[in-house]
Amino acid sequence: MAAMLFMAVFTGCSKEESQKTDEPVSTFTTLKSSEGDKVFEDLEELSYTTVIEGSDYNKFVFDFAGKSCTDKDENVMVSPASLLFAMEMMGAGANGNTLTEMSNVLVPGASNEEALAFAADYFRSLTSDESGILKVANGVLIREDIGGSFYEDYLNYIKDNFDAEVRVEPFNNGTVEEVNSWVNEHTDGMIPEIIRDISPETESILLDAIAFDAKWADEYEENDIIEDSTFTNSKGEAEDVTLLFSNEGIYFETDKAIGFLKYYEGEEYAFVAVLPKDTSITANEFLAGFTSEDYKAFMDSRSEETVNAYIPEFTYDYSNGEIVDILKDLGIKDAFESEKADFSNMSSESLYISQIIQKTHIELNSNGTKAAAATAIIAYGATSAEFDTELPKEVRLDRPFAYMIVDTGTDTPVFVGTVNSTEK
């Protein structure tokens, strides 16, 4: 089971020239075509797969994951997908250099329109599976006394493209319970609490939740479960673990790592194991230096052959409070500065991002994997293989390793993590 919490705090103050109205006004002008017209309809024609082929979204995936691992000893897990959806929902309300910086970092190589289209269609691609393996939900809560400052076109855009629920609330203790109840429901109970109080300066709360629950395509039999096995953690200490053994059909090997792919039921998602060849480094040190180019080389190295695969059962929690610094380092700067942030196509209020927090919990066992991601943005006022006769490859995850849960249609990671220890 995996759960991710991402929280961004937006602080701002009212523009002196802005006039609050009783109802939202339609002045959303971020997206323009070359003729100067709005291009909401044009966005529908830009597909997720088309944009990802012409950009390097995975650069953001591994830049974010790698920087989250830097100088860390514990297990790490992040959800680039949840961060993308939350930030691009904000991006739809951004303008000028604020929007350009966000697009350049989140979907490198794409234009502002393409980045927004990518996020919207990626959301649709993840929610189009009727099996219910992965569910995504979005919501926006607006403080009732400033509800008229949020533009109708912006709210309609996130409703249409991210299926976002929009509510006006008093922002009192009851709203705290409402937010936590919403998150608890949409993460299948894996994240029961995302906030403990609401500051008087809070003007809006944007929520995103991802819940992933998948069984393995090939179930483990009783004799595939090896009790009383050993995992050597990043400190060189032996830990008692349960290893899960299976024969898989896809093997990876580059000069940096070996690994295998194990499908979840339906084969739309898969667990990709990445075991560093350098036994002297931790999984975090490995992932911190693992780029999108390394990931492409790794996935391109796939061969169809028998792999004796061993996965340890593990469960852990992770909390990341450094996302603002990470995104600043990657190039998103204006969005976090009160003097420069431009979210003028969202609201007549001046907003800037003050804080982002991400928490995760993962549990992998013989049944499969569950994952959940909850995102809160708080705004203040201011196939079958043919095998050869060679001996099977072996990938034994009994020492620190990295992993991804990927969308098999494009090999895009939804979750990226490391295991340095199997103990909580």
CORBEL-V752402 format. One record per backbone hydrogen bond with DSSP energy under -1.0 kcal/mol. NH is the residue of the N-H (numbers start at 1). CO is the residue of the C=O. E is the energy in kcal/mol with one decimal. If there is no record, write none. Layout:
NH:CO:E ; NH:CO:E
This chain:
2:370:-1.7 ; 4:372:-2.1 ; 5:359:-3.0 ; 6:374:-3.2 ; 7:357:-3.0 ; 8:376:-2.9 ; 9:355:-3.0 ; 10:378:-8.8 ; 11:352:-3.7 ; 12:382:-2.4 ; 13:382:-1.4 ; 18:15:-1.1 ; 27:25:-1.3 ; 33:37:-2.3 ; 36:33:-1.6 ; 43:39:-2.0 ; 45:42:-1.4 ; 46:43:-1.3 ; 51:47:-2.5 ; 52:48:-2.4 ; 53:49:-1.5 ; 56:108:-2.6 ; 59:56:-1.5 ; 61:57:-1.9 ; 62:58:-2.4 ; 63:59:-2.4 ; 64:60:-2.8 ; 65:61:-2.3 ; 66:62:-2.3 ; 67:63:-2.4 ; 68:64:-1.6 ; 72:69:-1.7 ; 78:416:-2.7 ; 83:79:-1.9 ; 84:80:-2.7 ; 85:81:-2.5 ; 86:82:-2.3 ; 87:83:-2.7 ; 88:84:-2.9 ; 89:85:-1.9 ; 90:86:-1.6 ; 91:87:-2.4 ; 92:88:-1.6 ; 93:90:-1.6 ; 94:91:-1.4 ; 95:342:-2.0 ; 100:96:-1.9 ; 101:97:-2.8 ; 102:98:-1.8 ; 103:99:-2.5 ; 104:100:-2.6 ; 105:101:-1.6 ; 106:102:-2.7 ; 107:103:-2.3 ; 110:107:-2.0 ; 115:111:-2.8 ; 116:112:-2.1 ; 117:113:-2.5 ; 118:114:-2.9 ; 119:115:-2.2 ; 120:116:-2.3 ; 121:117:-2.8 ; 122:118:-2.8 ; 123:119:-2.2 ; 124:120:-1.9 ; 125:121:-2.6 ; 126:122:-2.1 ; 127:123:-1.5 ; 132:129:-1.0 ; 135:211:-2.9 ; 137:209:-2.7 ; 139:207:-2.6 ; 140:165:-3.4 ; 141:205:-3.2 ; 142:167:-2.5 ; 143:203:-2.9 ; 144:169:-2.6 ; 146:143:-1.9 ; 149:146:-2.0 ; 150:147:-1.4 ; 151:346:-2.0 ; 155:151:-2.2 ; 156:152:-2.9 ; 157:153:-2.0 ; 158:154:-2.2 ; 159:155:-1.9 ; 160:156:-2.7 ; 161:157:-2.7 ; 162:158:-1.5 ; 164:158:-1.7 ; 165:138:-2.1 ; 167:140:-2.8 ; 169:142:-2.6 ; 176:172:-1.5 ; 177:173:-1.8 ; 178:174:-1.9 ; 179:175:-2.9 ; 180:176:-2.4 ; 181:177:-2.3 ; 182:178:-2.3 ; 183:179:-2.4 ; 184:180:-2.6 ; 185:181:-2.4 ; 186:182:-2.4 ; 187:183:-1.1 ; 188:185:-1.2 ; 189:184:-3.2 ; 190:187:-2.0 ; 202:199:-1.8 ; 203:379:-6.9 ; 204:379:-1.6 ; 205:141:-2.8 ; 206:377:-3.9 ; 207:139:-3.9 ; 208:375:-2.8 ; 209:137:-3.0 ; 210:373:-4.2 ; 211:135:-2.8 ; 212:371:-7.0 ; 213:133:-3.0 ; 214:369:-2.8 ; 216:367:-1.4 ; 217:263:-2.3 ; 224:221:-1.9 ; 225:222:-1.2 ; 226:243:-3.3 ; 229:241:-2.8 ; 231:239:-2.6 ; 232:398:-2.8 ; 233:237:-2.8 ; 234:420:-1.7 ; 236:233:-2.1 ; 239:231:-2.5 ; 241:229:-2.5 ; 243:226:-2.4 ; 244:311:-3.1 ; 245:224:-2.8 ; 246:309:-2.0 ; 248:307:-2.6 ; 251:303:-2.6 ; 252:259:-2.5 ; 254:257:-2.8 ; 258:275:-2.1 ; 259:252:-2.0 ; 261:250:-1.3 ; 262:271:-2.6 ; 264:269:-2.4 ; 265:215:-3.0 ; 267:264:-2.5 ; 270:406:-1.6 ; 271:262:-3.0 ; 272:404:-3.0 ; 273:260:-2.5 ; 274:402:-2.8 ; 275:258:-3.4 ; 277:256:-2.6 ; 281:278:-1.0 ; 286:282:-2.0 ; 287:283:-2.7 ; 288:284:-2.5 ; 290:287:-1.2 ; 295:291:-2.3 ; 296:292:-2.4 ; 297:293:-2.4 ; 298:294:-2.4 ; 299:295:-2.8 ; 300:296:-2.7 ; 302:299:-1.2 ; 303:251:-2.2 ; 305:303:-1.1 ; 307:248:-2.2 ; 308:393:-3.5 ; 309:246:-3.0 ; 309:307:-1.0 ; 310:395:-2.2 ; 311:244:-2.3 ; 313:242:-2.5 ; 314:364:-1.5 ; 316:362:-1.9 ; 318:360:-3.0 ; 320:358:-4.6 ; 326:322:-2.2 ; 327:323:-3.0 ; 328:324:-2.5 ; 329:325:-2.3 ; 330:326:-1.7 ; 332:327:-2.7 ; 336:333:-1.6 ; 337:334:-2.0 ; 340:337:-1.0 ; 341:337:-3.1 ; 345:93:-1.6 ; 346:343:-1.8 ; 347:343:-1.3 ; 348:149:-1.9 ; 350:13:-1.9 ; 352:11:-1.2 ; 353:335:-3.3 ; 354:9:-9.9 ; 355:9:-1.1 ; 357:7:-1.8 ; 358:320:-2.7 ; 359:5:-1.4 ; 360:318:-3.9 ; 362:316:-2.6 ; 364:314:-2.6 ; 365:368:-2.1 ; 369:214:-2.5 ; 370:363:-1.1 ; 371:212:-5.0 ; 372:2:-4.9 ; 373:210:-4.1 ; 374:4:-8.5 ; 375:208:-5.3 ; 376:6:-4.5 ; 377:206:-4.0 ; 378:8:-6.2 ; 379:204:-4.2 ; 380:10:-9.9 ; 381:201:-4.6 ; 393:306:-2.4 ; 395:308:-2.3 ; 397:310:-2.0 ; 398:396:-2.1 ; 401:419:-1.6 ; 402:274:-2.7 ; 403:417:-2.4 ; 404:272:-1.8 ; 405:415:-2.0 ; 406:270:-2.5 ; 407:412:-2.7 ; 408:268:-2.2 ; 410:407:-1.2 ; 411:407:-2.0 ; 414:405:-3.3 ; 415:405:-1.4 ; 416:78:-2.4 ; 417:403:-2.6 ; 418:76:-2.7 ; 419:401:-2.8
